[in-house]
Amino acid sequence: MRITLHLCTFDRLDPNAYAILWLDNDTHKWSREGHAGLQFPDWGKLRIDARGTLVCDQHSARPLFILDGLAVEAQTGPFEGESGEALWCCSERDSGSGVAGHWHVQCVDKDTVLAEHSVFAEAEV
């Protein structure tokens, strides 16, 4: 299952900041499809914990974003239109507790899709 997620309203950082992510529930990876005002890698790994879904760098378990309440592995969800709080975690060199924004599920594709070109470096088909 692939989920298209829109991250936005990080007003404290940049009023125009947004990102479009594809979350792949089967591989537990994500890829950045578009963004402005937020600097983070092209892809990484997903982790699940009690808060929701953690969007992590490909080389670290430290979250870049915490998607509060987004249960990508739930049998009843996620669903199109679902939304919640997104916390952009400041880098270790930055001070502060993070920047709050929102996540919004734009699309849920339950079909298995084999990408023609993959951004995941270790992906071998």
N, C-alpha and C positions, 0 to 999 in steps of 0.2 A: 504494500500500500504506500502511495506517495501523497504527501500533504503539501499543498502550497500555502505558505504562511506569510502574512503581511505584518511587519513590525513598524510601529510609528508612534508619534506623539512623545518623542524624547525632547520636549521643549526646553528643558534646562540646558541641554547640550547644543541643540540646533532646532529651531522650529520646523525646518524642512527635512529633518533626518527621517529616513525610512530604510527598510530593507525588505526584499522579497526572498524567502528561503524555500527550498524544496527539502522536505524531511522524508527520508526513505525509512519506513518502519521495518522493512525486511533486513536491511543491511546496518541499521542504526547509524546512518550517516546523513549529513545535510550538505547542501550546496547553496551558495549565494548566487541568485539569479539577477539581482539588481540592488543598488543601494546608493544613498547619498547622505553625507554628513555623519556616517558611522564607518570607522575603519576597522576591519576584521578580515580574517582569511577567506579564501574562495570556498573552502569546504572544511569539514571536520567530523567529529563523532557526536552521537547523541547518548546521553545517559539519563536514566530515570531514577528519581528519588522521591521522597515523601512530598516535596514541594511541587513536583510536576516534571517537566522535561528540561534537561540541562543541555544547552548547545555549547559544545566544547571544541577547542582547537584540535587539530589532528594529532598533535604531539603532546598534549597535556590533558589531564582530567579536570583541570581548572575551568569552570564555566565562563563563557563569554556572555551568555544570556541565560537567565533563569525564566522559563515560561511557566509562570505560576498557574497551577491547575490544569495544564494541558496534559492529558493522559493519552499518549499516543498508542499505548498497548491495551487500552480499555476495550472491551467487547462492544460497548454501546457508543463509542466515539473514537476520535473526535468527529464532529459534524460540521458541515459548511455553515458559516455564520457564527460559530462558537468564538468567544473572545475572552480575554483576561489580561492580567498585568504581566508585562515583560520587564525584567530588571536587567539593564545592560551593566555588567560588572566592570568596574574600572580596572585597568591593568595594575599589576602589582606595584609599579612605580608611581601610579597616580594616587592621590589621596582622595578620600571620600568613600561612601558606602555604595556607590552605583547611581545610575540614572534610571528613573522609572519611566516606562512607556507602556504601550499596549501591543498585544498580539491579536490577530484576527485570522481565522481559517478561511481562506478564499475558495479552496477546492480540495476535495478528497477523491483521489483516483484509486479505486480498489483493484484495478487490473494490474497485472504484472507487466511492466514496460522494460524492455531491453534497450538501453540508450545506445545510439549510434556512436557517440563520443562521450566518454566518461571523464569527469574532472578528478575522479578518485585515483590517485597515483598507483595504489596497489591493486586496482580492479583488473582482473584478468578473467575473460569470459571464454 
